[in-house]
Amino acid sequence: MIQLLYSLICGSPQQHLSLLSRTLGGAITSSVLFLLLAPRFIRLLKARGICEQARDFGGLNAPGKAGTPTMGGILIYGCVVLSAIFWCRLDTNFTVIPLLAGFALGLVGLVDDLLKVRGQSSEAGTSRGIKYAGQLCVGVTVAILFLSEGTSPIDHEATRWSLFAPIFRNGLYVGSAYVLVILAVMIAASNSVNLTDGMDGLAAVPVIFVAAVLGGFGYITGRIDFATYLGYFPATWPQIGQVSYGLPLSGELMVLAAAIAGAGVGFLWFNAHPASLFMGDTGSMAIGGMLGSMAVVSKQEALFFIAGGLFVMEAASTLIQDYVGLKLLGRRILFRAPLHHNMLHRGTAETKVTVRLWIVAGLFALLALCTLKLR
């Protein structure tokens, strides 16, 4: 407590507190900020008519959803940023790149939400092509920032341009093809979180799980002793004839992940069934952008698809339905898509669907943690 008071009076907490202390501070700050600001924010959205239009749950009408304030993602992202400013080190692009990616993709979602509100229809947003174009632009920007020598948080060039998997100690150097990997991760992350955000409380808990896993791995790879023992990211430096392990300063991702998880907890307080606030595309795309770019800068792209297995299932069910079923075979493969709509259509109650998918998300997060010592 004395150390905290000293840091508040004499300087930033980043200079005086340990990484674990700042992680706790980041989580508490973002969650408390959300809980304090959300009631007034909800009233403001209602006063301005920024509310959800009638939703169609896979052919099952959900009239109770209409009129619920949306675009709560603005507050989610705002709380994450305020917490990051206070607790994160912003002199490393391990934290700056995810925050920029979240902001840019949040703008893409914001445009979509505004068009839906003004068009008085949940189907009146931007086209799929425009969304993909926005995600592609953000992905290219992330790739440039991460792979350029002057802005990358990783000094070792071969590590930056290599693809790592949990079962291999050494990465696969793919060169310029790694840009395609970054684009795929960014597009998949933002779209999959967006597709999962279809029921009260459904997306918030998986986001917390994935953020926790990515933050935990960021901490481990940032600790040189842990990274050396576990064999994470060996980098050979010919000029000094040594091999080093780990990614210095990647532990800052744990503080940012805690801020995201804390904001997710605060949001869940108001988004639990029956929801009084939706995150909208603004929130889902911003969160997806932050999680995807965290996976990129920490070289944990494969881990994201394991920890975010629920996101993968939701996105895969939609792709199978739209492209394989309807376009290729000319018929439906699933009753409805994405997955949670299919479960709802088969007669499972909304709250039961949500809790069951939370359990699935938790199992995927545990599976991701099981890969910790595979190297």
Secondary structure, DSSP 8 states (H G I E B T S, - for coil): -HHHHHHHHHS-HHHHS-HHHHHHHHHHHHHHHHHHHHHHHHHHHHHTT-B---EEETTEEEGGGTT-B--THHHHHHHHHHHHHHHS--SSHHHHHHHHHHHHHHHHHHHHHHHHHHHTSTT-S--HHHHHHHHHHHHHHHHHHHHSTTT-S---HHHHTEE--TT-SS-EE-GGGHHHHHHHHHHHHHHHHHHH--STTTTHHHHHHHHHHHHHHHHHHHSHHHHHHHT---EEETTTTEEE-S-TTTTHHHHHHHHHHHHHHHHHHHHSSS-S---HHHHHHHHHHHHHHHHHHTT-HHHHHHHTHHHHHHHHHHHIIIIIIIIIISS-SSSSSSHHHHHHHTT--HHHHHHHHHHHHHHHHHHHHHGGG--
